[in-house]
């Protein structure tokens, strides 16, 4: 199913999508937002990065940073 700019559900057919967008614009129907789901996943992602960083050893951290630096400074041919 196609999604709108903020992840809203839209009809798959062109005519149905156009009718739904027209109804939203004219105020006939309210558009639902999925902001709560985005907030939940964002909080989880932020916490996951911190937990992963705490668990890494210094050797593994330097290996990751070395790979990242090589990728960043790699010259394209």
C-alpha positions as CSV (number, residue, x, y, z in Angstrom):
1,X,0.0,0.0,0.0
2,X,1.4,3.4,-0.9
3,X,2.2,5.8,1.9
4,X,2.0,9.6,2.2
5,X,4.8,11.9,3.2
6,X,4.5,11.1,6.9
7,X,3.7,7.4,6.4
8,X,0.0,7.7,6.1
9,X,-1.8,4.9,4.3
10,X,-3.1,5.8,0.8
11,X,-5.2,3.8,-1.7
12,X,-3.2,2.0,-4.3
13,X,-5.2,3.1,-7.3
14,X,-4.8,6.6,-8.8
15,X,-8.4,7.7,-8.7
16,X,-8.9,6.5,-5.1
17,X,-5.8,8.3,-4.0
18,X,-6.9,11.5,-5.7
19,X,-10.3,11.3,-4.1
20,X,-8.8,10.7,-0.7
21,X,-6.4,13.6,-1.0
22,X,-9.2,15.9,-2.2
23,X,-11.3,14.9,0.9
24,X,-8.3,15.6,3.2
25,X,-7.8,19.0,1.6
26,X,-11.5,20.0,1.8
27,X,-11.7,18.8,5.4
28,X,-14.2,16.0,4.9
29,X,-12.0,13.5,6.6
30,X,-9.2,13.8,9.1
31,X,-5.8,12.3,8.2
32,X,-4.3,10.0,10.8
33,X,-0.6,10.4,11.8
34,X,1.8,7.8,12.9
35,X,4.0,10.0,15.0
36,X,3.8,7.8,18.1
37,X,5.4,4.9,16.2
38,X,8.2,7.1,14.9
39,X,8.9,8.4,18.4
40,X,9.1,4.9,19.8
41,X,11.5,3.6,17.1
42,X,13.7,6.7,17.4
43,X,14.0,6.3,21.2
44,X,14.9,2.7,20.7
45,X,17.6,3.5,18.1
46,X,19.2,6.2,20.3
47,X,19.3,3.9,23.3
48,X,20.7,1.0,21.1
49,X,23.6,3.0,19.9
50,X,24.7,4.0,23.4
51,X,24.4,0.4,24.7
52,X,26.4,-0.9,21.7
53,X,29.1,1.7,22.3
54,X,29.4,0.7,26.0
55,X,29.8,-3.0,25.1
56,X,32.5,-2.5,22.5
57,X,36.1,-3.1,23.5
58,X,38.7,-0.4,22.7
59,X,40.3,-2.7,20.0
60,X,36.9,-3.1,18.2
61,X,36.2,0.6,18.5
62,X,39.5,1.5,16.9
63,X,39.0,-1.1,14.1
64,X,35.5,0.4,13.3
65,X,36.9,3.9,13.3
66,X,39.9,2.8,11.0
67,X,37.5,1.2,8.5
68,X,35.3,4.4,8.6
69,X,38.3,6.6,8.1
70,X,39.5,4.5,5.1
71,X,36.1,4.6,3.6
72,X,35.9,8.4,4.1
73,X,39.3,9.2,2.6
74,X,39.2,6.6,-0.1
75,X,39.8,8.2,-3.5
76,X,37.4,7.3,-6.3
77,X,39.0,6.4,-9.7
